[in-house]
Amino acid sequence: MTGPALKITRATLHRLSSTPGDSSKLWYERLYARIGLPFWAGVFLVGFLPPLLLTLLGYYTYDVKTDFTGDISLGVPLLLANIIYILSSSRYIRRRVEGLEQYAVSMGAEKSRIRTGYLSDFRLVVVTWAVLLATGVFVLEPVFNPGYSLLQNLLRELLYSYTRLLQGTFLWVFLSSIVAIYKMGKFPLRLKVFTDDRTLGLKPFATTSLHLITIYVVAILLTFPIFLYPNSAVELSLTIFLVPGLFFFLVPLFSLHKKMLAVRAEKSAMVGLRHSRVMSQGEAAGEGPLSEGLVNELLAIDAIKREIHQMHDWPFDIGTVVRLTGILGAPLVATVLAAYLIRLFGV
């Protein structure tokens, strides 16, 4: 199906995702609103202060290593950066996906079939939190702190449980958003005419996916800063969280890619049938010259074939790929290079 669809921009996303109710907001956004705090004040007072107090308690009272570096001087600034980033990013992702939901509805998707409310479902956040805690106790802690007993690992995760809740919220919002984009891409949509839009109007879905994976990679690098603390434990943690994240990023893209290939095949088949019909008429004319009508139709068919050939197989253009590859690749290259230099010179 093809037809007009709502043009999606930053302003459109903000307008579409602004709703009078709070049901779609994340649990900490609702908490800030309930106690009358603006977002950034809530991030500091409710988001940062509890993990800070628990970190200081564990470090000075129980000699528990901090997250990120094990030391309080670098651990606390990184903790602040991590919490500010994941809380603001989670809110941004929620708003972006809600705006994308409205865009999908404008392209003919049934709103009743699009469900993004589970992004803000606190019960599912708690499940993710529990999985994250279990991963920390039984997988990451024995690698980061091999001298700790199971009781010490449990104590450390207890002290960092609130931080894990915030990290689990971000992880759930990211994963559920990727799934939501995948589902939207599979719905029957009124795609744009390929002569007007080479991506058939699917570019916003791919662009959102690219933004999300960029946000996710930066969050993981802030959580496991190999550029400051290069060792095998951090490398293992990066592998555990980055590889599945990149896989989830590809899932909606392949769904959109399949849809675009199907449209290309459909248009090519239609033009092919028309071309065969015209050629049959030309052959029936024998050795005589082709009529002006047949010549014009052949020229029109050739022009349509060239337009179909210029259709994209993937729902983004080269400019978007270059920009976001730079955004995504720069921190990865810088991180790997910094870790190599630190190991090489022992600083």
Contacts in CASP RR format, 6 or more apart in sequence:
PFRMAT RR
TARGET T0000
AUTHOR 0000-0000-0000
METHOD contacts of the structure
MODEL  1
MTGPALKITRATLHRLSSTPGDSSKLWYERLYARIGLPFWAGVFLVGFLP
PLLLTLLGYYTYDVKTDFTGDISLGVPLLLANIIYILSSSRYIRRRVEGL
EQYAVSMGAEKSRIRTGYLSDFRLVVVTWAVLLATGVFVLEPVFNPGYSL
LQNLLRELLYSYTRLLQGTFLWVFLSSIVAIYKMGKFPLRLKVFTDDRTL
GLKPFATTSLHLITIYVVAILLTFPIFLYPNSAVELSLTIFLVPGLFFFL
VPLFSLHKKMLAVRAEKSAMVGLRHSRVMSQGEAAGEGPLSEGLVNELLA
IDAIKREIHQMHDWPFDIGTVVRLTGILGAPLVATVLAAYLIRLFGV
1 108 0 8 1.000
1 188 0 8 1.000
1 189 0 8 1.000
1 190 0 8 1.000
1 191 0 8 1.000
2 190 0 8 1.000
2 191 0 8 1.000
2 192 0 8 1.000
2 193 0 8 1.000
2 194 0 8 1.000
2 200 0 8 1.000
3 190 0 8 1.000
3 191 0 8 1.000
3 192 0 8 1.000
3 193 0 8 1.000
4 190 0 8 1.000
4 192 0 8 1.000
5 103 0 8 1.000
5 106 0 8 1.000
5 107 0 8 1.000
5 189 0 8 1.000
5 190 0 8 1.000
5 192 0 8 1.000
5 201 0 8 1.000
6 12 0 8 1.000
6 102 0 8 1.000
6 103 0 8 1.000
6 106 0 8 1.000
6 107 0 8 1.000
8 99 0 8 1.000
8 100 0 8 1.000
8 103 0 8 1.000
8 204 0 8 1.000
12 99 0 8 1.000
12 103 0 8 1.000
13 95 0 8 1.000
13 96 0 8 1.000
13 99 0 8 1.000
13 100 0 8 1.000
14 95 0 8 1.000
16 98 0 8 1.000
16 99 0 8 1.000
16 102 0 8 1.000
16 103 0 8 1.000
17 94 0 8 1.000
17 95 0 8 1.000
17 96 0 8 1.000
17 98 0 8 1.000
17 99 0 8 1.000
17 102 0 8 1.000
19 98 0 8 1.000
22 29 0 8 1.000
22 30 0 8 1.000
22 33 0 8 1.000
23 117 0 8 1.000
23 120 0 8 1.000
24 94 0 8 1.000
24 98 0 8 1.000
24 116 0 8 1.000
24 117 0 8 1.000
24 119 0 8 1.000
24 120 0 8 1.000
25 33 0 8 1.000
25 94 0 8 1.000
25 120 0 8 1.000
26 90 0 8 1.000
26 91 0 8 1.000
26 94 0 8 1.000
26 119 0 8 1.000
26 120 0 8 1.000
26 169 0 8 1.000
26 173 0 8 1.000
27 120 0 8 1.000
27 122 0 8 1.000
27 125 0 8 1.000
27 169 0 8 1.000
28 42 0 8 1.000
28 46 0 8 1.000
28 47 0 8 1.000
28 87 0 8 1.000
28 166 0 8 1.000
28 169 0 8 1.000
29 39 0 8 1.000
29 91 0 8 1.000
31 46 0 8 1.000
32 38 0 8 1.000
32 39 0 8 1.000
32 41 0 8 1.000
32 42 0 8 1.000
32 46 0 8 1.000
35 46 0 8 1.000
37 45 0 8 1.000
37 46 0 8 1.000
39 91 0 8 1.000
43 83 0 8 1.000
43 84 0 8 1.000
43 87 0 8 1.000
43 88 0 8 1.000
47 83 0 8 1.000
47 87 0 8 1.000
47 166 0 8 1.000
48 79 0 8 1.000
48 80 0 8 1.000
48 83 0 8 1.000
48 84 0 8 1.000
50 162 0 8 1.000
51 79 0 8 1.000
51 83 0 8 1.000
51 160 0 8 1.000
51 162 0 8 1.000
51 163 0 8 1.000
51 166 0 8 1.000
52 76 0 8 1.000
52 79 0 8 1.000
52 80 0 8 1.000
54 159 0 8 1.000
54 160 0 8 1.000
54 162 0 8 1.000
54 163 0 8 1.000
55 66 0 8 1.000
55 67 0 8 1.000
55 72 0 8 1.000
55 75 0 8 1.000
55 76 0 8 1.000
55 79 0 8 1.000
55 159 0 8 1.000
55 160 0 8 1.000
55 163 0 8 1.000
56 72 0 8 1.000
57 159 0 8 1.000
58 64 0 8 1.000
58 156 0 8 1.000
58 159 0 8 1.000
59 65 0 8 1.000
59 66 0 8 1.000
59 72 0 8 1.000
62 155 0 8 1.000
62 159 0 8 1.000
64 152 0 8 1.000
64 155 0 8 1.000
64 156 0 8 1.000
64 159 0 8 1.000
65 71 0 8 1.000
65 144 0 8 1.000
65 145 0 8 1.000
65 156 0 8 1.000
66 72 0 8 1.000
66 75 0 8 1.000
66 76 0 8 1.000
66 79 0 8 1.000
67 75 0 8 1.000
67 78 0 8 1.000
67 79 0 8 1.000
67 82 0 8 1.000
67 160 0 8 1.000
67 163 0 8 1.000
67 223 0 8 1.000
68 74 0 8 1.000
68 75 0 8 1.000
68 78 0 8 1.000
68 79 0 8 1.000
68 82 0 8 1.000
68 223 0 8 1.000
68 224 0 8 1.000
68 225 0 8 1.000
68 228 0 8 1.000
68 229 0 8 1.000
69 75 0 8 1.000
69 78 0 8 1.000
69 225 0 8 1.000
69 228 0 8 1.000
69 229 0 8 1.000
70 229 0 8 1.000
74 228 0 8 1.000
78 222 0 8 1.000
78 225 0 8 1.000
78 228 0 8 1.000
79 163 0 8 1.000
81 222 0 8 1.000
82 167 0 8 1.000
82 219 0 8 1.000
82 222 0 8 1.000
82 223 0 8 1.000
83 163 0 8 1.000
83 166 0 8 1.000
85 218 0 8 1.000
85 219 0 8 1.000
85 222 0 8 1.000
86 166 0 8 1.000
86 167 0 8 1.000
86 169 0 8 1.000
86 170 0 8 1.000
86 219 0 8 1.000
87 166 0 8 1.000
87 169 0 8 1.000
87 170 0 8 1.000
89 170 0 8 1.000
89 215 0 8 1.000
89 219 0 8 1.000
90 169 0 8 1.000
90 170 0 8 1.000
90 173 0 8 1.000
90 174 0 8 1.000
92 215 0 8 1.000
93 119 0 8 1.000
93 173 0 8 1.000
93 174 0 8 1.000
93 177 0 8 1.000
93 212 0 8 1.000
93 215 0 8 1.000
94 119 0 8 1.000
94 120 0 8 1.000
94 173 0 8 1.000
94 177 0 8 1.000
96 177 0 8 1.000
96 208 0 8 1.000
96 211 0 8 1.000
96 212 0 8 1.000
97 116 0 8 1.000
97 119 0 8 1.000
97 177 0 8 1.000
97 180 0 8 1.000
97 181 0 8 1.000
97 208 0 8 1.000
98 116 0 8 1.000
100 180 0 8 1.000
100 181 0 8 1.000
100 184 0 8 1.000
100 204 0 8 1.000
100 205 0 8 1.000
100 208 0 8 1.000
101 111 0 8 1.000
101 114 0 8 1.000
101 116 0 8 1.000
101 180 0 8 1.000
101 184 0 8 1.000
103 204 0 8 1.000
104 114 0 8 1.000
104 184 0 8 1.000
104 185 0 8 1.000
104 187 0 8 1.000
104 189 0 8 1.000
105 111 0 8 1.000
105 114 0 8 1.000
107 189 0 8 1.000
107 190 0 8 1.000
107 191 0 8 1.000
107 201 0 8 1.000
108 187 0 8 1.000
108 188 0 8 1.000
108 189 0 8 1.000
108 190 0 8 1.000
109 184 0 8 1.000
109 187 0 8 1.000
109 188 0 8 1.000
109 189 0 8 1.000
110 187 0 8 1.000
113 187 0 8 1.000
114 180 0 8 1.000
114 183 0 8 1.000
114 184 0 8 1.000
114 187 0 8 1.000
115 180 0 8 1.000
116 177 0 8 1.000
116 180 0 8 1.000
118 124 0 8 1.000
118 176 0 8 1.000
119 172 0 8 1.000
119 173 0 8 1.000
119 176 0 8 1.000
119 177 0 8 1.000
119 180 0 8 1.000
124 172 0 8 1.000
124 176 0 8 1.000
125 165 0 8 1.000
125 168 0 8 1.000
125 169 0 8 1.000
125 172 0 8 1.000
128 168 0 8 1.000
128 169 0 8 1.000
128 171 0 8 1.000
128 172 0 8 1.000
128 175 0 8 1.000
129 164 0 8 1.000
129 165 0 8 1.000
129 168 0 8 1.000
129 169 0 8 1.000
132 164 0 8 1.000
132 167 0 8 1.000
132 168 0 8 1.000
132 171 0 8 1.000
133 157 0 8 1.000
133 161 0 8 1.000
133 164 0 8 1.000
135 240 0 8 1.000
136 153 0 8 1.000
136 157 0 8 1.000
137 150 0 8 1.000
137 153 0 8 1.000
137 154 0 8 1.000
137 157 0 8 1.000
139 240 0 8 1.000
140 233 0 8 1.000
140 236 0 8 1.000
140 237 0 8 1.000
140 240 0 8 1.000
141 148 0 8 1.000
141 153 0 8 1.000
141 156 0 8 1.000
141 157 0 8 1.000
142 148 0 8 1.000
142 153 0 8 1.000
143 232 0 8 1.000
143 233 0 8 1.000
143 236 0 8 1.000
143 237 0 8 1.000
144 233 0 8 1.000
145 152 0 8 1.000
145 153 0 8 1.000
145 156 0 8 1.000
148 156 0 8 1.000
157 164 0 8 1.000
167 223 0 8 1.000
170 219 0 8 1.000
174 212 0 8 1.000
174 215 0 8 1.000
174 216 0 8 1.000
174 245 0 8 1.000
174 248 0 8 1.000
175 248 0 8 1.000
177 212 0 8 1.000
178 209 0 8 1.000
178 212 0 8 1.000
178 248 0 8 1.000
178 249 0 8 1.000
178 251 0 8 1.000
178 252 0 8 1.000
179 248 0 8 1.000
179 251 0 8 1.000
181 205 0 8 1.000
181 208 0 8 1.000
181 209 0 8 1.000
181 212 0 8 1.000
181 252 0 8 1.000
182 251 0 8 1.000
182 252 0 8 1.000
182 255 0 8 1.000
184 205 0 8 1.000
185 202 0 8 1.000
185 205 0 8 1.000
185 252 0 8 1.000
185 255 0 8 1.000
185 256 0 8 1.000
185 259 0 8 1.000
186 255 0 8 1.000
186 259 0 8 1.000
189 202 0 8 1.000
189 259 0 8 1.000
191 200 0 8 1.000
191 201 0 8 1.000
191 202 0 8 1.000
191 259 0 8 1.000
191 263 0 8 1.000
192 200 0 8 1.000
192 201 0 8 1.000
194 200 0 8 1.000
194 263 0 8 1.000
194 267 0 8 1.000
194 307 0 8 1.000
194 308 0 8 1.000
194 311 0 8 1.000
195 307 0 8 1.000
197 203 0 8 1.000
198 310 0 8 1.000
198 311 0 8 1.000
198 312 0 8 1.000
198 317 0 8 1.000
199 206 0 8 1.000
199 260 0 8 1.000
199 312 0 8 1.000
199 315 0 8 1.000
199 316 0 8 1.000
199 317 0 8 1.000
200 259 0 8 1.000
200 260 0 8 1.000
200 263 0 8 1.000
200 311 0 8 1.000
200 315 0 8 1.000
201 315 0 8 1.000
202 256 0 8 1.000
202 259 0 8 1.000
202 260 0 8 1.000
202 315 0 8 1.000
203 315 0 8 1.000
203 316 0 8 1.000
203 317 0 8 1.000
203 320 0 8 1.000
205 252 0 8 1.000
205 256 0 8 1.000
205 315 0 8 1.000
206 252 0 8 1.000
206 253 0 8 1.000
206 256 0 8 1.000
206 314 0 8 1.000
206 315 0 8 1.000
206 316 0 8 1.000
206 320 0 8 1.000
207 316 0 8 1.000
207 320 0 8 1.000
207 324 0 8 1.000
209 249 0 8 1.000
209 252 0 8 1.000
209 253 0 8 1.000
210 249 0 8 1.000
210 316 0 8 1.000
210 320 0 8 1.000
210 324 0 8 1.000
210 328 0 8 1.000
211 324 0 8 1.000
212 249 0 8 1.000
213 245 0 8 1.000
213 246 0 8 1.000
213 249 0 8 1.000
213 328 0 8 1.000
214 324 0 8 1.000
214 327 0 8 1.000
214 328 0 8 1.000
216 245 0 8 1.000
216 249 0 8 1.000
217 242 0 8 1.000
217 328 0 8 1.000
217 331 0 8 1.000
217 332 0 8 1.000
218 331 0 8 1.000
220 238 0 8 1.000
220 241 0 8 1.000
220 242 0 8 1.000
221 227 0 8 1.000
221 238 0 8 1.000
221 331 0 8 1.000
221 332 0 8 1.000
221 335 0 8 1.000
223 237 0 8 1.000
223 241 0 8 1.000
224 234 0 8 1.000
224 237 0 8 1.000
224 238 0 8 1.000
224 241 0 8 1.000
225 234 0 8 1.000
226 234 0 8 1.000
226 235 0 8 1.000
226 238 0 8 1.000
226 335 0 8 1.000
226 336 0 8 1.000
226 338 0 8 1.000
226 339 0 8 1.000
227 334 0 8 1.000
227 335 0 8 1.000
227 338 0 8 1.000
227 339 0 8 1.000
227 342 0 8 1.000
230 338 0 8 1.000
230 339 0 8 1.000
230 342 0 8 1.000
230 343 0 8 1.000
253 314 0 8 1.000
253 315 0 8 1.000
256 314 0 8 1.000
256 315 0 8 1.000
257 313 0 8 1.000
257 314 0 8 1.000
257 315 0 8 1.000
260 311 0 8 1.000
260 312 0 8 1.000
260 313 0 8 1.000
260 314 0 8 1.000
260 315 0 8 1.000
261 313 0 8 1.000
263 311 0 8 1.000
264 308 0 8 1.000
264 311 0 8 1.000
264 313 0 8 1.000
267 308 0 8 1.000
267 311 0 8 1.000
268 305 0 8 1.000
268 308 0 8 1.000
271 301 0 8 1.000
271 304 0 8 1.000
271 305 0 8 1.000
271 308 0 8 1.000
272 301 0 8 1.000
274 297 0 8 1.000
274 301 0 8 1.000
275 298 0 8 1.000
275 301 0 8 1.000
275 305 0 8 1.000
278 294 0 8 1.000
278 297 0 8 1.000
278 298 0 8 1.000
278 301 0 8 1.000
281 294 0 8 1.000
282 290 0 8 1.000
282 294 0 8 1.000
285 291 0 8 1.000
285 294 0 8 1.000
290 298 0 8 1.000
341 347 0 8 1.000
END
